[in-house]
């Protein structure tokens, strides 16, 4: 190509304005999508917490029904085959933060109920400890 032909030809690539427009569109989409994504993560953790609490409470009830006593600890439920493992609290990401509620009956001590040890409240506004 000669010098005259190169001058009329537009160079390959994007201009700065085109790049800025694309980046601003992407940023706008991210500001819409990111909060929804994080809220769905929180909602799923809360759902898993409710399911884990339901499973633990059901295992405690079955243990009590079978042996006519409460389990000594959550690990007792594992040892006797009522659950495979003590689940991790999805909010604290630890199996050590469960709050066990002891039995009121002095003749039958043990774990009567279980709650999450996580601080704060869920999306419903109810504290995790009260679930």
N, C-alpha and C positions, 0 to 999 in steps of 0.2 A: 504494500500500500504506500501511496505517496503521502507527503505531508498534508496535502489538501484533503485527502480522503479521511485522515485521522481526525482532523479538526471537526468535522461534521458528525462524527460518530460519538455516541454517548458511551462512557466507560462502563464496564460491567460492575455489578455490585449495587448496594443500597446507599441512599443518601442518609445523612444524619437525621433529617426530619422523618424519613420513613422508619428508621430504627426507633426513634423516640415515640412515634405513634404506636408501633407494635409493642414496645415495652410498657407503655401506659395502658394499653388494652389488657395485657397480661397481668399487670399490677391490679387493675380494676377487678378482673376475674378472681384473682387470688384473695382480694379483700372480701369478696362475697363468699368464696368457697371455704376458706380457712376456718372461720368461726363455726361453720356448720360441721366441719370435719372434727374439730376438737370437742364440740358438744356431743357429737355421736360417739366419740371415744368415752366421754364421761358417762353417757347413757348406757353404753355397753358394760362398763365396769360396774355400774350400779345394778344392772340386771344380773350380772354374774354374782355379785355379792348377795342379792336376794335369793338366787338359786342355791348358792353354797350354804347360806343360813337355813334354807328349807331342808336341804339334804342332811345337814348336821342335826337339826332338830328332829327330823324324822328318824335318824339313826338313834338318837338319845331315847326317843319314845319306844322304838322297837327293842332296844336294850332293856329298858325298864319293864316292858311288857313280857319279855322272855325270861328275865332273871329276877324280876320283882325288886330291883334296886337300880340306883342311878350309876352311871359309869364314874370311876374315880377321876378320869381325865379324858380329854379328847383322844389321846393316844390309846386308851383302853378300847375305844371303838375300833381303832385300826387293829389292835392286837387280837380282838375277838371276831374280826371279819365283818363288822357292820359297815365300814367304809374302807376303801383301799389305802387312802392316805389322808392326813389332815390337810384340807385345801389351804392354799394361800389366800389371804384376804386380798382381793384385787385392788383395793384402794391403797393399802400400805405395802402390798407386794411381799407379805411375810405371813408365815403360818404361826408365828409366835405372838401376834398381836390380838388374837381372839380374846374377848373378855368372857370368862365363864361365870355363870350365875350359880352359886351353890344351892343345894336343896335346903328347904326350910325345916324338913323333917330330921330330927336328931337321930332317929332310928335308922334312917336310910340316907346317909350322906352321899355326896357326889355332885356331878354336874347336872343341874336341872335345865339350864338354858344357856345359850351362847349369843353374844353380840359382837359386832365389829369394834375393833379398837381404834378405828380411823377417826381423826379429828375432822370437824367441819360438817357440812350438810350436803345432801344430794340435790339433784335438780328439782325435786319436789319441795325442797325446803326443810325436810325432815332430817334431823341429825343422823349420821351413820350409826351412832350408838343405839338409837331407838329402833332401828330396822329389825 
